[in-house]
Structures are given as C-alpha cells and as structure tokens.
Amino acid sequence: MKVYIESYGCTFNKADGQIIAGVLQENDVDIVDSIEESDVIIVNTCYVKLPTENKVVYRIQKLQEEYPDKKIIIGGCMVEIDPEKLDKIGPNCSWIGPHQLNKSAEIVEGTYCGDVIREVGFSKESKVCVPKVTDDSLVHIIQICEGCLGACTFCCTRFARGPLNSYPIADIVSEAKKAIDDGACEIQLTAQDTAAYGRDSGEKLSDLIKEVANLEGDFRVRVGMMHPKNILNDVDDIIDAMKHPKVYNFIHLPVQSGSDKVLKEMRRGHSISQYKEILSKFKNEIPGITLAVDIIVGYPTETDEDFDETVKLLHEIKPSLIHLSKYQHRKGAISSSLTEIPRPIMKKRSKFLSKIKSEITEEENKELVGSIQNVLVIEEGSKGGFIAKTDNYIPVIVDDVELGTFVDVKITDATATYLKSELL
C-alpha cells in the first residue's frame, strides 16, 4: 500500500504529518512523493484562518473530483473544529484527529479496504520519541507540549488542540540528541505556546532550553512562539537560557493589538505595558535580538483610535518580522458573535500596516549591511544559491556553500525579508 501526505499550516502541524508518516512506515506502509503513485491520500489540514480554511476545503473537494478511485483521509485541526462541514464536503472520507496519530496505520488500512473510519477526541499520548519521517534531515521539529492555557476570543485552534499537555524534558532531550547524532543542525522547539510549557507538569521551559542547548554538537535551537502572559512567570530564567550561544537570538512574541482596550476584549491576559516590559528585558540582556510579532487587523471592536495605538506600538518596538492577519470570524470563536468591521475599512488598515511592515523590516535589515555574520546553511534556495540563518535567525542568501555548515559571510544588501551576502 502507498500513501501520499500533504500538510498545511504551522510547524506543529508539519510535525504531526511527520509522525503520521513515521507510524505508517513502522507498519510497512510506503510513503510516496506524488498523488499519482498513491493508493491513499492524507490531507493534514490547518484551520487557523479563513483563507486557509477555504484552501483546504477546496483541496479536499478537488481531490475527490480528480481522483475518485483513491481513498482520502483528513487529519489536522479541521477534524476537531468543524466536523459538520467536513462531513458535508467529504462524506466518504476517513478522519485522523490530531490526538489520534498513533492509530494512523489502522485507519489507513481500514480506509484502503473500503471502510470510513473516524478517530477523534483528546488524549495524553506523547508526541516525543515517536517515529517520524522528515524531508529535511538538517532541521528537526520537536513538539514540546500541545494545547494552551489561553482563552483568546478570536481563536479556534484551541478547540482542536485542547488543554495543555507538556512532555517530559528527558524525552525531549533524548529526541534532540538522536536528531543531532543523525545530522540535524537546527532543533525547533514548537508548541501552540512554548511559554506555557511545564505549567501542568512542574517543569520549566528555561530548563528545557538549557538541557537541549547543552547537548554536544554544532547546532542551533529555535524556540517557538511564546504568549506574553505566560512569559511573565519565568522571564528572567528564559532570558538566561536564551543567552546560550547555541540558541538563536530570536523571540516570537505575538501582541495582536497595540490597544489595551482591544487586548482586554480579546482576553489576551496581558497589557501593552507588560508586553513592553518583557521586550525591554530581552533587548537589554540579548542585544540585537530579532523580534517577530503577530498583529490582527480589524478586530470587531477596534476603533480608529485603537488602530492608531497599534501603529504607534509598531513604530516604537520596531519588530524585524511582522505577521499580519485581517480579522475574520472563526468556527466556535467567541468573537464570531460580534459584528465585523466593514471590509473597506479593514482593507485600508491592513494596507497601511503592510506598508509600515515593509519599511520597518527593511530598515532593520539594512542596519546589518557591511557586517560580518557567522551563519548556518540550512536549505537550498528556490531561485538558486542557499539559505542560511544568522545567529538572530535572519535569512541570508549565500552562494557556493555546503548544507549543514557554519560559514562567515559579509552582508552586502538587504530587503524587507532577507539579506544578501558574499562568502568570506
């Protein structure tokens, strides 16, 4: 039997797809690179935003039309968030819930034999030290916990991922060591909220970072998204851990809005002053740290004054990466009961922030022109050359290098999204 898997969305969901492939391979199922070769197709869905929802819905419908003789299984967040819609568009599709990955082989086997099998619901099954099949031996993703402690009004992902479930530090370190021994040079610690790690188990993110970073070998550690309200409990120790030379000087700290009023209505659990206090500590202790932020444009209660506060905040904190999302109702989210802002207003605000985003990020990157950087080469560029990462996790284009190596480069130019360099 041959199975084709395609995954959408975040790093965490990509790792889920790798686990599905690993479980299948352990059960003598062949993973193939094309639909045409396959007997069974698995679509590992993302459902965080409406455009992504539309994309996966269209994909599921199109696959059924183009490959009527192939069996289709749906995985990912859509299975838990919107089963009614999924049943309507794919009545003959089987399901693998994001907490049921260990049952992938039996679901595939049954589906291949003509059954419609739907395994859903939460479990405490660990996603660490389990079989994985990756298409990139240099970058290894480790899910350190699943679920969150948040109550954000705009979010539907928490309905799919459930309450917090942290995995033991010892297991995470064991998987990291094996990945490094097998040639990985970048370890990505990922979760819906890495800052929530250990709040249910008594362990600490700062201890986890240190133990992974202290492993032998030439590699870097990237710490995934952290919710500001959960950093507050351990900010000094997290900063101390991230000072380790093997940890990227990079922090993904979503703020969503520059208005305290909107943050309160979003139930974010932190204020702008708290956010800036956290950020100030990181910048003081780790000079040059790269900041990535998330912004939701046009939350239903966002006024012109609230939007101005967001613009003001971005100019003040000058993030190197800005992930913009136009607000849209999501299935089951509390804010979906509110009246959306008129689309022309939202579009105007989004366009304005996009312009600011490009200006800020390009300005930040141009400050690095002329500098010497030690970079880690992690992938081939889609248009030639190679993509490397600075210690601050900024992508750099470099030529004539070997994958998986550290090299010194001089930064020759910069855009809003990457740096250009020459090899020294």
N, C-alpha and C positions, 0 to 999 in steps of 0.2 A: 504494500500500500504506500502511496506517495501523497504527501501533504504540502500545500503551499500556505505560508503565513504572511500576512501583511498587518503591520501595527501602525496606529495613528497616535498622535498626541505627545505626552510628556516623556521624560526619561524613565520615570517609574513604569509607565505602560509599556515602553520599549523593553524593559527588563522582564515584565510579565510575558511578553511574546517570546523572549529568550528561554524562560522557564518552560513554557508550553512546548517549545521545540526540544528542549532537553529531556522532558518527560517522555515525549514521543520517541525520541532517538533511543532512550534507555529501553524502550519496548519494541525495538526493531522496526520502527516506522521511519521511512525515508523522508527527509525534509528537502524539497526541491526549490529551485530558484524561479520557476515560471509556472503560471497557471496551467498552461497547456500540458505540462508534464504530470500534473497532479490528478489525484482521484478525489481529494477532499480539499476545500478551501476554508481557511480560518481567517476571519476579519476581526482583528483585535481593536475595538472601537474606542474613540475618545468622545466625550460629550460635554466638555467644559464650556464651549462657546457655541452659539447658534450657527455660525458659518461652518464649524467643524461637524456639528450635528447634520447639517444639510449635506455636507460632503460624504459622510459615512452612510447616510440614508440613500443617497443617490448611488453610491458604490454598491451597496447590498442589492438594490433593485437592478442595477446594470449587470451585475454578475449572474443573477438569476435568469436574466433575459439572454445573455451571451453564452452562458454555459449551463443550459437546462439539464444536462446529463450528469453534472458534477454535484456532489454533496457540499452543503455550505454550513459552517458553524460560526456563530457570532460570539465573540468574547468582549471583554473590556467593560467600561463604565455604563454603556447604554443598556446592557443586560439588567442591571440593578435599578437604574434611574428611570427608564421608560420602557418597561416590558410590554405595555399595551401597544405602543407604536411599533415596536419591534415585531410583535406577533402579527400585526396588521400587514406590515410590508414584507415579512418573511415567515409566513405561517408554517412552512416546511423546514425551517432552519432549526438546527440544534443550538444550544447555548452553553458556554462555559463562563460562569460567573468569576469575577476577579479573585474570589476567595476559594475557588474550586479547581485550581490549576493542577493539583495532584491527581485529579480524575480525568485529565486530558486524554490519556490513552484509551480508557474505556469509552469515553464519549465519542472519540474518533472512530473506534472500532464499531460501536453500535450504529453510528450515523452512516458509516460506509455500508453496513448491512441493511440499511433501509429504515432504521428507527429514528424518531425525533426525540432526542434526549436533552433535558434542560436541567442542569445542575446550577443552582443559585443559592444565595444566603451567605451569612458571615461564618467565619471560622477563625481559629487561632493558629492555623498551620503556618509554620515559619517559611519565609522565602529566602532564607540564607542557607548556604551549604547544600543547595539542591542542584540537580543537573541543569546546565544552561548551554544553549548553543548560540554563539555570537558570530557576527560577521566582521568583527573588529577585535583582533587579539590584543591590540595596544590599549584600548580603552575598556575598562571593566566597570560595570554598574553594580553597586550593591545597595539593595533596599534595606535601610536600617530600621525602619518601622513603617507601619501602614495605618491610615486613619489620622484623625486630628482631634484637637481639643476645642476647635473653633465653632462659632455659631454665626458666621458671616451670612447676612441676609440674601446675598446675590449668588451664593454658591450651591451647586447641585452635586458636585463631586463628592462631598462628604457623605451623601446618601449611598454612594456606591462603595466607598472605602471604609465607612463605619467608624467605630470608636478606636482610640489609639491602641496599637499593639506593637510594642517595641521588642526587637530581637536582641538576644544576649551579645554583649561586647565580644566575648570569647569566640562565638560563632562568626561574627562579622570579621574579626581579625584573622580567623582561620581561612575564611574565603579570600580575603585580601592577600594573604601570604601565598596561597596557592596560585592566584591570578598573577602575582608578581613573579613567582617562580616559573610560570608558564609564559612570561614575556610581556605582561601588561606594564605600561609605563604611566598610565593615568588611572587612578581609582576614583570613581564618582560615588560619593555617599548621597543617596537620594531618599526622599520621602515626600509626603504631602506637606510636611512641616518638620524639617530636621531639628528645629529648636525645641520641639515637643518631645524629642527622643528621651526615653527613660522616665518620663513623668509618671508612668504606670508601673515601672519595674524597679525604680530606685537608682538606676544607673544614670550617668551623665554624658551628654554629648561631648563635653570638653575632654573627658577621659577617653572616650571612643576615638576622637580625632588624634589624640596623642599616641594611643596604642597602635593605631594604623600607621601613622607617620613614622613611628619608631622602628618599623619593620626594616630589615636590610634590603638594599637595592636602590637603583636610580629610578625614581618615580615621583609623581606629584599626586596630591589629594585635592579633589574639588568637593567642597561642602555645598550641598544644595540649598534650596530656598528655606529661609527662616522667618517665621512670623514674629514681628516685633514684640508682641505682648509676652511671648514665651522666652525671648532672649533676656528680658528684664530680670529673670530669676537667676541667671548664670552668666551675665555679660562679661564680667572680668575674667572668669575662667575660660570662657570660649575664646576671648581675645588672646589670652595667654597661649591656648592650644594652637590658634591660627598663626601665631608668630613662628611656628616650627618651619624651618627652611624648606621642607618637603610639601607644605600646604600652600596652595595658590592664595595670593593676596587678593581675594575676591569674595564679595558678600552679595547675595541676592536677598534684598530686604524690601518686600512689597509694602507700599504705603497706601496705594489705591486712590487717595484724595489728599489735597492739602488743607481741607476744611475740617476742623474739629466737629462741627455740626454734622457733616456728612459721615465722618468716621463713626460717630455715635449712632447714627441711623443705620449704618452698615453693620453695627455690632462688632466692630473690629477689636475692641478691647484695649486700645492704646490711643494716646493723644499725639498731636504733632510735636509738642514739647518733649514728650518721652522718646518719640522717634528720633528727633534731632539730638537728644542727649546720647542715645545709643550710637548714632552715627558719629558724633563728635568723639566719643571714646575710641571707636575703631580707627578713625582718621588720625587721632593723636598718637595712638600706640602702634599703628601699622601705616606709616606714611606712604601715600601713593596707592592705597588700596582701591581696587576697582569696585564701584557700586552699581548694581543692577536694581532697578525699581520696576514695579508694576503700577500702572495707572488705569483706572476705569473712568472713561469719559462719559458724562451724561447720566450718572445715577439719577433715578426718578426725582429725588428731592434736591438735586444740585441746581442752585441758582447761579446767576451771572457772578455774584459776589463769591460764591463757593468756588466757582471755576477760576476766578482771579487768584484765589488763595493757592490753588494748585499750581498755576503758572508761577506765582511768586516763590513757592517752595522749590520748584524745579530749578529756577534761576539761582536759588540760594545754595542748594546741595550739589548741583551740577553732576548728576549721575552719568557714568560712562555708557550705560545701557538703559534704555527706557522701553519697556514692553507696554504698548498702548492697546486698550480694548474699548470699543464702543459698547456701552451697556445694552444688553438685551435680556429679556425675561428668560429664565431657565426653569425647566420642569421641577416643580416642588419647592423652588426657592421662595422664601418669604417675600422678597421684594417684587415678585411677579404679580402680587395683588395691587401694586401701585400703578399709576398711570405713567407711561413712558413719556419722556421729553420728546417734543416734535423732532422728527428726523432731520429737518434742515438745520435746526439749532445744534443738534448733536454732531452732524457732519461738519458744521462750521467750527465747532470747538475742537473736534478731532483733527481737522486740517491745520488749525492753528498750533496745536500741540505737536503735530508731526513736524512742522517747520522748526519749532523750538528744539525738538528732539535732535534733528539733524545738526542744527547749529551747535548745540551743547556737546554732543558726542564727537563731532568733527574737531571742535575747539580743544576738547580734552585729548584727543588722539594726536593732534598736531603739536602739542607740547612735547611729545616724545620724539619728534623728528630730530635726527642728529645724535640721538642717544645710542649707547651700546647695550644690547639686551641679550641675555642668555635664554634661549627658547627651546621648548620641547616640540619636536616634529611629530605630529600625531596622525596626519592623513594627507592623501593626495588631493590637490585642488581640482575642482571640476573643469577649470579652464587652463590647466597646466600648472606646473610648479607644485609646491607643497604648502600645507597649512600648519603653522606651528603656533604655540601659545607662549606668551611671556609669563614671567612669574606672577603678573597681575591678571592673567587669563585673557589677555587681549590677543585676538587672532593676527598673525603675521604671515604674509606671503613671502616665501623664500625658495630659491632655485637650487638644484644640484645638491641635494642632501639625502640622507638615508632616514627612512621612517624609524621612529622609536629612539632617536638620538637627541642629545642636547648639543646645540651649536651656538656660537656667538655671531650676532648679526648687528649691522648698523641700520637704524631706521632711516629710510630715505624719503618717505612720503606717507601721507595719512588720509584716509577718508572717514566718513561717519561710522563705518562698520569694520574696518580693518586697517592694518599697517602694511606698508611695503618696505622691503629691506634688501640689503646686499650681504652676502656671506663674508665673514672675516676669516 
